[in-house]
């Protein structure tokens, strides 16, 4: 399907004409101040020219299209669906997947795309990442050739959207023991169970549902298409983070799908874990995106905000906060870039490495957005200054794709050889 605009853009929205480049129009590199404070360790010098070019286009898109309008949609708990069509024109969906109409980016560039989108807004970054990362990687790594040929080109063009349904209402961190079942009857599977926190499932064209396969006794993946009888996604209300992203509860009640919709190479939770490992660095990059945005907003604000007759950036306590934020931010970028380069070689990136990056970045980014909020004082809680949006969204990033505790124990298991959880 083509994404339609279900909500009228308010006057002045980037989706409503004059302030917006038309879909498909190339975005010029974003104009940025020549200020070393925004790239203190010269991170740009680590990038290949083609990586820098794509990164700059995504950054320009974010600054032109996302930042000017997103606070209003975030506050209204609505998704600017029209923006996804514009996002599709960048030809970035599918990240490092080779072939099938996907861009075939380096792992580092795939991470930088997630970084830049999240730097603009966590909801947009996560919405994109669900299809480009978890959804498409499930099909690419675990699907049959026919499944890949059918879905990946459409998803890469963003003519369709894919959701990823693993988490359950009573099974969160213990994902290897999900309770949703898939029972084979003739040439069909019948799915029963429930899923929770499933991003984009209310409008996704296809959802990858993970369930216990009665044929193998193991976790497997199943492609459930939109409007399949027995598949009931409902938007979760009252969510105070990533508010421009709809998350869903899903009920599966005798949901019948063709047996051909089973992911051919998904034969145990190890295959599910391979998908999560492949996408967890993207979440580590998303955490840095939130931190980068908060730091830049705080630094710009501190240099302009006058108190006691001078900019607050001139005071020692504010400078200490800014320097501490910068130190964590720059080391996160360098380290995560190194892991992204390592992942270009098969089997170099371990589960523990990906978990440590996510755990470390989420924890430090959470601290950075909190310090940015402090620097802005009372203004820090106003949406017009953007920092509070990143502050709230980081609470979601801190918990999804493995909580801080679970990622810690994954690393602990790898370095000790002993498992601390059942």
ABEGO torsion letter per residue (X at the ends): XBBBBABBBBBGBAAAEAABBBBGBBBBBBBBBBBAAABAAGAAAABBAAAAAAAAAAAAAAAAAAAAAAAAAAAAGBBBAAAAAAAAAAGABGEABBEGGBAGBBAAAAAAAAAAAAAABAAAAAAAAAAABAAAAAAAAABBAAAAAAAAAAAAAGABBBBBBABBAABBABAAABABBBBBBEABBBBBEBBBGBBGAAABABBBBBBBBAAAGBBBBBBBBBGBBGBBBBBBBGBABGAABBBBBBBBBGBBBBAAABBAABABAAAAAAAAAAAAAAAAAAAAAAAAAAAAAAAAAAAABBBGGBBAAABAAAAAAAAAAAAAAAAAAAAAAAAAAAAABBGABBAAAAAAAAAAAAAAAAAAAAAAAAAAEAAAABAAAGAAAAAAAAAAAAABGEBAAAAAAAAAAAAAGBBABX
